[in-house]
Amino acid sequence: MSPENFRGPFRTREAVLLAGGLGTRLRAVIGSRPKALVEVGGRPFLFRLLDALAAHGIERVILALGHGADQIRSSLERWPARLEIEASVESRPLGTGGAMRLAAGTVRGASFFGLNADSVARFDFPGLDAALTRSGLAAIQLAHVPDAARFGTVAFDADHLLLGFREKTGNPAPGWISAGVYALEREAFLAHTPDGPFSIEQDYFAKAAPRSIAVLPVEGEFIDIGTEESLARSAGVVERVLGGPRPRGLAVLDRDGTIVVERNYLGRPEEVEILPGAAEGIRRMRELGLRVVVVTNQSGVARGYFTLDDVQRIHARIQELLGGLIDAFYVCPHHPDDDCACRKPKSELLVRACAEAGVEVSRAVLIGDKACDVEMGRNAGARTILVRTGYGADLAAQGYDAADEIADDLSEAAERVACYLG
């Protein structure tokens, strides 16, 4: 991977996919088929999940199978090979934890992601991996739903550490639930779990030492296909979350002074502070159908102040604080004297981001607080917005007028974008 282009930095590249469910509540719809093979939008749900995992950089998947294992393995002949797939087949029902443990025995790396094959959320593997590093044991991705009555909710503290699972109440109310997406340290998981049936959430996460499991709340839609009602309305959600329509445009954001508080060579994750209005603005841009990426100059790498790994950890922290709202980070690590093609105000990274998002440059908007940000956008032919956060206030006060528009912060910038998108 080129050092100038960090797209979702994370170390874990293996996933265990729990696909052994009986699908009892869907029997009238799926007959004898395993639940993972139910068709959503004309395609097996399992195939959609595998497509998404491959697109997110997962390289190897272990399918934890039980009911209908032979049908699932045969079906994979129709799925184009994009990643390495192995099967782990339970000889008796082991529950979510037991099936995960059996499959974890074939994981090659130090950590792995675990996922349910009957639900979907907007995956944030970089953020989840960073949360796992913080915990050292396990991390759970959370989803916010308008009605958590059927799921039960997850309690966590201000440091995003697990306090416990609250049982289903039957009373409709919004809340944070487990998205059925986990990150686990392999050796710890194998060492502290029984060789038999158990629930990963109730018998492993809930019984761990207090505040030892990290959680990652991620905004975005969530749906499971466990009931006929949820299955009937799942196609639209799955399209939006896993394979939605082409983005309406691309928001290309500067980092320091635009999303996070400007610091002199920010080099440590604990120094990251999100600016007021930034999360709201980015969330609004995503609601408008934009993909959101960050393009940032980080000459501190070339100067020896910090490393590329430090930059990666800072971006993982930003993702964690923003709930995974950033689609990709593009970094220039070079010194200004290097005369590279990727340092702002040159437009190589913006053009590359547009190409990889499948968006014409004319449908991109560059938002930043410095003249080099605006110049990069203009050089590429993108629309430009100067924000008064960071250095932008001084520029605006000096009468700087090279940007197409000026906004107070990312929240106001998002509303400007909404106006011209129509």
C-alpha positions in Angstrom: 0.0 0.0 0.0 1.3 3.4 -0.9 2.1 5.6 2.1 0.3 8.4 0.5 -3.0 6.6 0.6 -4.4 5.3 3.9 -7.7 3.6 3.1 -9.1 2.2 6.3 -5.9 1.4 8.2 -6.3 -1.7 10.3 -4.1 -4.8 11.1 -6.8 -7.5 11.3 -7.5 -9.2 8.0 -9.4 -12.4 9.0 -13.0 -12.7 9.9 -15.2 -15.5 11.3 -18.7 -15.4 9.9 -21.4 -17.1 12.0 -23.5 -18.8 9.3 -24.9 -21.8 11.1 -28.3 -20.5 12.2 -31.4 -22.6 11.8 -33.7 -19.7 10.7 -36.7 -21.2 12.6 -38.7 -18.0 12.3 -38.1 -17.9 8.6 -39.0 -21.5 7.8 -42.2 -20.5 5.9 -40.0 -18.3 3.6 -36.7 -20.3 3.2 -37.9 -23.9 3.6 -35.0 -26.1 4.1 -32.4 -23.6 3.1 -29.9 -22.3 5.7 -30.8 -18.7 6.8 -27.5 -17.3 5.3 -28.7 -18.3 1.8 -32.0 -16.4 1.9 -32.1 -14.1 -1.1 -32.2 -10.3 -0.5 -32.7 -8.2 -3.6 -32.3 -11.3 -5.8 -29.0 -12.5 -4.3 -28.0 -14.7 -1.3 -27.4 -12.7 1.8 -24.2 -14.5 2.4 -22.8 -13.5 -1.0 -23.6 -9.8 -0.2 -21.7 -10.1 3.1 -18.7 -11.8 1.4 -18.7 -9.1 -1.2 -18.6 -6.4 1.5 -15.9 -8.1 3.5 -13.7 -8.3 0.4 -14.3 -4.7 -0.5 -13.4 -3.7 3.1 -10.0 -5.3 2.8 -10.7 -8.6 4.6 -8.4 -11.3 3.0 -9.6 -14.5 4.7 -12.9 -15.7 6.0 -13.7 -18.8 8.1 -17.4 -19.7 7.8 -18.7 -21.1 11.1 -21.3 -23.6 9.8 -23.8 -25.9 11.2 -27.3 -26.4 9.8 -27.1 -26.6 6.0 -23.3 -26.7 5.9 -23.2 -28.7 2.7 -25.7 -26.4 0.9 -23.6 -23.4 1.9 -20.3 -24.9 0.7 -21.9 -26.0 -2.6 -23.4 -22.5 -3.1 -19.9 -20.9 -2.9 -19.2 -22.4 -6.4 -21.5 -19.6 -7.6 -19.6 -16.8 -5.8 -16.5 -15.4 -7.6 -13.4 -16.0 -5.5 -12.3 -12.7 -4.1 -10.9 -13.8 -0.8 -9.7 -17.0 0.9 -12.6 -19.0 2.4 -12.5 -22.0 4.8 -15.3 -23.8 6.6 -15.5 -24.7 10.3 -18.4 -27.1 10.8 -19.9 -27.9 14.3 -21.0 -31.4 14.9 -23.6 -30.2 17.5 -25.1 -26.8 18.3 -22.5 -24.7 20.0 -24.2 -21.3 20.3 -22.6 -18.1 19.0 -19.6 -18.4 21.3 -18.9 -22.1 20.8 -19.1 -21.8 17.0 -16.8 -18.8 17.1 -14.3 -20.6 19.3 -14.2 -23.6 17.0 -13.6 -21.4 14.0 -11.0 -19.3 15.9 -8.8 -22.4 16.1 -8.0 -22.0 12.4 -7.4 -18.2 12.5 -3.8 -17.5 11.6 -3.3 -14.0 12.9 -3.3 -12.6 16.5 -6.7 -11.1 16.1 -9.9 -11.5 14.0 -13.3 -10.0 13.4 -16.4 -12.0 14.2 -19.7 -11.3 12.5 -23.3 -12.7 12.4 -24.4 -13.8 9.0 -28.0 -12.7 9.6 -27.6 -9.0 10.1 -25.9 -6.0 8.5 -24.5 -2.7 9.7 -22.2 -0.1 8.3 -18.8 -1.8 9.0 -16.0 0.2 10.6 -13.2 -2.3 10.7 -10.5 0.4 11.3 -12.3 1.9 14.2 -13.1 -1.6 15.6 -9.5 -2.6 15.3 -8.4 0.5 17.1 -10.9 -0.2 19.9 -9.6 -3.7 20.2 -6.0 -2.4 20.6 -7.3 -0.1 23.4 -9.0 -3.0 25.2 -6.4 -5.7 24.5 -9.2 -8.3 24.8 -12.2 -7.6 22.6 -14.3 -4.9 21.1 -18.0 -4.7 20.0 -19.4 -2.5 17.3 -22.8 -1.0 18.3 -25.6 0.3 16.2 -28.3 2.8 17.2 -31.8 1.7 16.4 -35.1 3.5 16.8 -36.7 0.5 18.5 -34.4 -1.7 20.6 -37.2 -3.7 22.3 -36.5 -6.9 20.3 -32.7 -6.8 20.8 -31.9 -5.5 24.3 -29.4 -2.6 24.7 -25.8 -2.3 25.5 -24.6 -0.1 28.5 -21.2 1.6 28.3 -19.4 4.4 30.0 -17.9 7.7 28.8 -14.7 5.9 27.8 -16.6 3.5 25.6 -16.0 0.5 27.8 -18.7 -2.1 28.2 -20.8 -2.0 31.4 -23.2 -4.8 30.5 -26.1 -6.0 28.4 -29.7 -5.0 29.3 -32.4 -7.5 28.6 -35.2 -7.1 26.2 -38.0 -5.0 27.8 -40.7 -5.3 25.2 -41.2 -1.5 25.4 -40.4 0.3 22.2 -37.5 2.8 22.7 -34.4 3.8 20.8 -31.0 2.6 22.0 -27.6 1.3 21.2 -27.5 -2.5 20.5 -24.8 -4.9 19.5 -24.4 -4.9 15.8 -23.2 -8.5 15.9 -19.7 -7.4 14.7 -16.8 -8.0 17.0 -13.0 -7.8 17.1 -11.2 -10.4 19.3 -7.7 -11.2 20.4 -7.4 -14.8 19.4 -5.3 -16.2 22.2 -7.2 -14.5 25.0 -10.5 -15.7 23.5 -9.3 -19.3 23.2 -7.8 -19.2 26.7 -10.9 -17.9 28.5 -13.8 -19.8 26.9 -15.1 -23.3 27.3 -14.8 -26.0 24.7 -18.5 -26.4 24.3 -21.7 -24.4 23.8 -21.9 -20.8 25.1 -23.1 -17.3 24.1 -20.3 -14.9 23.1 -22.1 -11.9 24.5 -23.6 -13.3 27.7 -20.9 -15.8 28.6 -17.8 -14.1 27.4 -18.2 -10.3 27.0 -20.6 -9.9 30.0 -18.5 -12.0 32.3 -15.2 -10.4 31.5 -13.5 -8.1 34.0 -15.5 -4.8 34.4 -14.7 -2.2 31.8 -12.3 -4.5 29.9 -14.3 -4.8 26.7 -14.3 -1.8 24.4 -17.4 -0.7 22.4 -17.5 1.3 19.2 -20.8 3.1 18.6 -21.3 3.6 14.8 -24.0 5.7 13.3 -25.9 4.2 10.4 -28.6 1.8 9.5 -28.8 -1.7 11.0 -31.1 -4.6 10.1 -31.3 -8.3 10.8 -33.1 -10.9 8.6 -34.2 -13.0 11.5 -38.0 -12.5 11.1 -40.3 -12.4 8.1 -41.1 -8.7 8.8 -37.4 -7.6 9.0 -36.6 -9.8 5.9 -39.3 -8.1 3.9 -37.8 -4.6 4.5 -34.2 -5.7 4.4 -33.4 -5.2 0.6 -33.3 -1.4 0.7 -31.2 -1.3 3.8 -28.8 -3.9 2.5 -28.4 -2.0 -0.8 -27.7 1.2 1.1 -25.3 -0.3 3.7 -23.5 -2.9 1.7 -23.9 -2.0 -2.0 -25.8 1.2 -2.2 -26.2 3.5 -5.2 -23.4 5.5 -6.6 -22.6 8.5 -4.4 -24.1 11.9 -5.4 -20.7 13.4 -4.9 -17.5 13.5 -2.8 -16.7 15.7 0.2 -12.9 16.1 0.4 -12.0 17.5 3.8 -8.8 18.8 5.3 -8.0 17.3 8.7 -6.2 19.8 11.1 -8.1 22.9 11.7 -11.2 21.6 9.8 -12.1 18.4 11.5 -9.8 18.4 14.5 -8.3 21.2 16.6 -5.2 22.5 15.0 -2.0 21.5 16.9 1.6 22.0 16.1 2.5 18.6 14.4 -0.3 16.5 16.0 1.5 13.2 16.7 -0.5 11.4 19.4 -4.0 10.0 19.4 -4.8 11.3 22.9 -4.3 14.9 21.5 -7.1 14.5 19.0 -10.0 16.9 19.7 -12.9 17.1 17.3 -14.0 20.6 16.4 -17.5 21.8 17.2 -19.8 21.2 14.3 -17.5 18.7 12.6 -19.4 15.5 13.4 -22.7 17.1 12.7 -21.5 18.5 9.3 -19.9 15.2 8.2 -23.0 13.3 9.2 -25.2 15.7 7.2 -23.0 15.3 4.1 -23.4 11.5 4.3 -27.2 12.0 4.6 -27.0 14.0 1.4 -25.5 10.9 -0.3 -21.9 12.1 -0.4 -18.9 10.0 0.4 -16.5 11.7 2.8 -12.7 11.5 2.6 -9.8 13.3 4.2 -6.8 14.6 2.4 -4.0 15.9 4.7 -0.4 17.0 4.4 1.7 15.4 7.2 5.3 16.6 6.7 6.0 15.7 10.3 6.7 12.2 9.1 9.5 13.4 6.8 10.8 15.7 9.5 11.0 12.7 12.0 8.5 14.1 14.5 6.3 11.0 14.2 5.9 8.0 12.0 3.3 6.7 9.5 2.1 4.3 12.1 1.5 7.3 14.4 -0.6 8.9 11.6 -2.5 5.7 11.3 -3.3 5.6 15.0 -4.4 9.2 14.9 -6.8 8.4 12.1 -8.1 5.4 13.9 -8.8 7.7 16.9 -10.6 10.2 14.7 -12.8 7.4 13.3 -13.5 6.2 16.8 -14.6 9.7 17.9 -16.7 10.3 14.8 -18.3 6.9 14.8 -16.7 5.8 11.6 -18.0 8.6 9.4 -14.9 8.9 7.2 -14.7 6.7 4.2 -10.9 7.0 3.6 -7.8 9.0 4.5 -5.3 10.2 2.0 -1.9 11.3 3.3 1.1 13.1 1.9 4.0 12.3 4.3 6.6 14.2 2.3 8.7 17.3 3.2 7.7 20.5 1.4 11.2 20.5 -0.3 10.5 17.1 -1.9 8.4 18.6 -4.6 6.1 15.5 -4.6 2.9 15.3 -6.6 0.7 14.5 -3.6 1.3 17.5 -1.4 -1.3 20.2 -1.3 -1.9 22.5 -3.2 -1.2 19.9 -5.9 -4.3 17.9 -6.6 -3.1 14.3 -7.1 -4.7 13.0 -4.0 -8.0 14.7 -4.6 -8.2 13.3 -8.2 -7.3 9.9 -6.9 -10.0 10.0 -4.2 -12.6 11.0 -6.9 -11.5 8.1 -9.1 -11.6 5.5 -6.4 -15.1 6.8 -5.3 -16.3 6.7 -8.8 -17.2 10.4 -8.7 -16.4 13.1 -11.3 -14.2 15.9 -10.0 -16.9 18.4 -10.9 -19.1 16.6 -8.3 -16.5 17.0 -5.5 -16.3 19.8 -2.9 -13.1 20.6 -1.1 -13.5 22.0 2.4 -10.6 23.3 4.4 -9.2 26.1 6.5 -6.0 26.9 4.5 -5.2 28.5 1.2 -3.4 25.3 0.1 -6.7 23.4 0.6 -8.7 25.8 -1.6 -5.9 25.9 -4.2 -5.9 22.1 -4.4 -9.7 22.1 -5.1 -9.4 24.9 -7.7 -6.4 23.1 -9.4 -8.6 20.0 -9.8 -11.7 21.7 -10.8 -13.7 21.0 -7.6 -16.0 23.4 -5.8 -14.3 24.9 -2.7 -15.4 26.1 0.7 -13.2 27.8 3.2 -14.1 27.2 6.9 -13.4 29.8 9.5 -12.1 27.1 11.9 -8.3 26.7 12.3 -6.5 29.3 10.1 -9.6 30.1 8.1 -10.8 32.9 10.3 -7.6 34.9 9.7 -7.7 34.2 6.0 -11.3 35.4 5.7 -10.5 38.5 7.8 -7.7 39.4 5.4 -10.2 39.4 2.5 -9.2 36.0 1.0 -11.7 35.4 -1.8 -10.3 32.5 -3.8 -12.9 30.0 -2.4 -16.3 29.7 -3.9 -17.9 30.1 -0.5 -16.9 30.7 3.2 -18.6 28.9 6.1 -18.2 29.1 9.8 -17.6 25.4 10.3 -18.3 22.0 8.7 -21.9 22.1 9.9 -22.6 25.3 8.0 -20.5 24.0 5.1 -22.7 20.9 4.8 -25.8 23.2 4.5 -24.1 25.1 1.7 -23.4 21.8 -0.1 -27.1 20.8 0.4 -28.2 24.0 -1.4 -26.2 23.5 -4.5 -26.8 19.7 -4.7 -30.5 20.5 -5.0 
